[in-house]
Amino acid sequence: MTQKPRLGRIQYLNSLPIYFALENVFGENGFHLAPDTPAGLNARMRRGELDVSGISAMEYARWPLEYYLLPDLSISSQGPVGSVILFSRAPFSDLHGQAVAVSAASASGAALLKVLMAEVFKAEPEYQAAPLTNGVRQKYSGVLAIGDEALRLKMAGEWPYELDLGAAWQELTGLPFVFGVWAVRREFARNQPESATALHRLLLRSRDWGVQALPELSRMAARFSEMSAEQILAYFHQLDFSLGPEQEKGLKTFFQYLQNLEVLASAPELAYFAR
């Protein structure tokens, strides 16, 4: 008997429009849902513990032969993203040689920060992966936070300098930035193409439902957040959940920058799942 596919679920507010209907409206039960942080999902996909999941763009860049991208699905921004932010005690160019804490949950954000610091601010901080607890944050000149963690720090307003990485990327390139993609493991796609197709269609259907219901989702999410429904709705409107030609161009440009910085040996091609 074929086991149910294992579907990774990003545990951040930014993915709520993609997963809400899948979990709460459609009544689907043909898969096992596995919630985790982006970094956790990256690792579990790499180990073969999940079949389909949202992963960081950086995870795909590092292991492109393990995955096929699912068409038309991403978490992207055309300008400010609102939840991938460098918080600093000093102007960003002054962070050269300074210790900057990078959230352990980050992958694409951490790589993007290296690109922006090198290309825009001509600085190379000392990046250190660390949990962004209150005690830890006090030790650093800057911290890179992502997801709900970044939203909380922004609300607190404790740092004199903030850099929204999505906005800085657009200013540098004129392109959207793709923080997360959805992928299927190639082995699973070969062995269970029907299941992979069904999950892809379900994710697209759930995404389309969520995008149409953003005001309702914002009001619901506000009951469990320090943010108001209006703030959450404004945040959702900064995000794009598609993966079209402009997002592809942004991804390829990002990978080329990483190759130039020798973070990647080569910029990978974008390989899509097709039934």
VEXZA-388065 format. One record per residue (C-alpha): residue in one letter; x, z, y. Coordinates in steps of 0.02 Angstrom, whole numbers, plus 50000, padded with zeros to 5 digits. Layout:
aXZY;...
// end
This chain:
m500005000050000;t500684995150171;q500895010150285;k500145010350458;p501265003450595;r502145016450701;l501805013950887;g502835022951019;r501935030051171;i502865033851335;q502455051551391;y502435047751577;l501045045051703;n501645027251734;s501095021651560;l499345029151569;p498535012451617;i499255004351462;y498835017651334;f497255026251393;a495975014251321;l496975012251161;e496905031051135;n495205035451207;v494055020351220;f494305007751081;g494245019450932;e495705010750847;n496585020250708;g497615006750624;f499275014150682;h500215030450699;l500495034950882;a502165043250923;p502305050651099;d504055053351171;t505145051151325;p505875033851356;a507565039651292;g506755046951137;l505805030951102;n507395020751126;a508295031150995;r506845031150872;m506645012350884;r508505009950859;r508465020850702;g506985011250633;e505795026150648;l504575015950754;d503974998050734;v503294994050908;s503595003551068;g503935003451251;i505815004351273;s506975003651423;a507604986751480;m509334993851450;e508944997551268;y508484979351243;a510064973851334;r511174984351219;w510354979551054;p509504962551081;l509704957250899;e508644972050842;y507104967550945;y505874954351001;l505054956951170;l503154957451171;p502574944451298;d501714949451461;l502044968251449;s503194978651558;i503314992651682;s504004984251837;s503964985552025;q504054972752164;g504854984552288;p504645003552284;v504285010652112;g504005028652169;s504675036852012;v506485031351992;i507365039952136;l509115045452183;f509025061952277;s510595066052377;r511315079252491;a512365066252584;p512225047852637;f512365037252481;s514025029152527;d514765046752538;l514405049752354;h515985040552302;g516925052152184;q515535065252193;a514625072152042;v512895064652020;a511735071151883;v510775057951787;s509205062751694;a509475062451507;a507835052951495;s508515038451596;a509295022251533;s508775007551642;g508745018751797;a510505025051764;a511175007451741;l510265001351896;l511005015651997;k512755010051948;v512364992352006;l511644998052173;m513025010452211;a514354997152176;e513504982452260;v512604990452407;f513545006552447;k515295001952381;a515375019052298;e515725025252123;p515085042852093;e515495053051939;y513925051151834;q513505065651720;a512005066351602;a511125082951627;p509395090851618;l508745092051796;t508295110451796;n508355120451958;g510015128451913;v510815112051862;r510245102752018;q511155115052132;k512835109952057;y512725091652105;s512865081252262;g511475070052197;v510275068252053;l509405053051979;a507665057551918;i506385046351833;g504565047151787;d503555062951816;e505155072451855;a505495060952003;l503705062652064;r503855081652063;l505515081652158;k504835069552287;m503315080652314;a504455095852337;g505425087052477;e507005097452452;w508295083452467;p508775075852636;y509125058452565;e508065048552443;l508375031152373;d506955022352283;l507905011352161;g506514998452149;a506524995952337;a508434995052344;w508464982152204;q507194971152293;e508204972252453;l509764967052358;t509014952852256;g507274948852320;l506654951052141;p505564963452047;f506434976051937;v505904978551756;f506154996651705;g505304995951536;v504774982651412;w503784982751250;a504684977251094;v504444975250908;r505844977850785;r506344960950712;e506264967450533;f504474973150559;a504014956650643;r504674947150493;n503864958150362;q502204961750447;p501864948050576;e499984950750568;s500174969250611;a501384965250752;t500174952450823;a498714964750811;l499684978450901;h500234966551037;r498444960851067;l497844978851068;l499144983951197;l498674969251309;r496824973151291;s497134991451333;r498244986651480;d496904975151550;w495594988951533;g496745001451620;v497174990051765;q495314987751798;a495025006551792;l496455012951902;p495325023052021;e494495031951874;l496165035151787;s496875041951951;r495455054351971;m495635059951791;a497535061751803;a497405071751964;r496575085951869;f498225088851779;s499425084751920;e500075091552085;m499685074452158;s497985069852227;a496945055652155;e497365045452310;q499235048152286;i499145043552102;l498145027852140;a499435022752272;y500795025752143;f499915014952012;h499735001052139;q501635000652159;l501804996151974;d501614979751883;f501224979751697;s501504961251665;l503064951451619;g503014934551704;p504304922251770;e504834933151918;q505064948451808;e506074937851686;k507174932151829;g507404950351882;l507874955451705;k509154941451687;t509914945451856;f510054963851810;f510914959551646;q512134948151738;y512594962051859;l512914973551711;q514034960451632;n514984958751796;l515234977651800;e515784977151616;v514364988751567;l513804974751450;a514974963251357;s513764948951388;a512054946451464;p510794944451321;e509484930851308;l507644935751314;a506934933251139;y505044934851123;f503934938850975;a502864923750930;r501694923350781;
// end
